């Protein structure tokens, strides 16, 4: 995923402007901008799922399925589907 954000142009620019630190700073901006474009509640749920202990796989599947069902019925999801279908 990270590699998709880094282009040859960015690498060349980093060589000119200060090396890896410049690429990392730019990458952080790109990721932050990308996350800001996503629905807030979905990002919050994903972050919670990523930062928990490693429970039983079947339990995780059940929890994620339930959260997905809830998100499908959210106002945000309905608005996005309506926007897509226009």
TARA-V411642 format. One record per residue. N is the residue number from 1. RES is the residue in one letter. BURIAL is I if it has 16 or more other ideal C-beta (glycine too) atoms within 10 Angstrom, else O. Layout:
# TARA-V411642
N	RES	BURIAL
N	RES	BURIAL
This chain:
# TARA-V411642
1	X	O
2	X	O
3	X	O
4	X	O
5	X	O
6	X	O
7	X	O
8	X	O
9	X	O
10	X	I
11	X	O
12	X	O
13	X	O
14	X	I
15	X	O
16	X	O
17	X	O
18	X	O
19	X	O
20	X	O
21	X	O
22	X	I
23	X	I
24	X	O
25	X	O
26	X	I
27	X	O
28	X	O
29	X	O
30	X	O
31	X	O
32	X	O
33	X	O
34	X	O
35	X	O
36	X	O
37	X	O
38	X	O
39	X	O
40	X	O
41	X	O
42	X	O
43	X	O
44	X	O
45	X	I
46	X	O
47	X	O
48	X	O
49	X	O
50	X	O
51	X	O
52	X	O
53	X	O
54	X	O
55	X	O
56	X	O
57	X	O
58	X	O
59	X	O
60	X	O
61	X	O
62	X	O
63	X	O
64	X	O
65	X	O
66	X	O
67	X	I
68	X	O
69	X	O
70	X	O
71	X	O
72	X	O
73	X	O
74	X	O
75	X	O
76	X	O
77	X	I
78	X	O
79	X	O
80	X	O
81	X	O
82	X	O
83	X	O
84	X	O
85	X	O
86	X	O
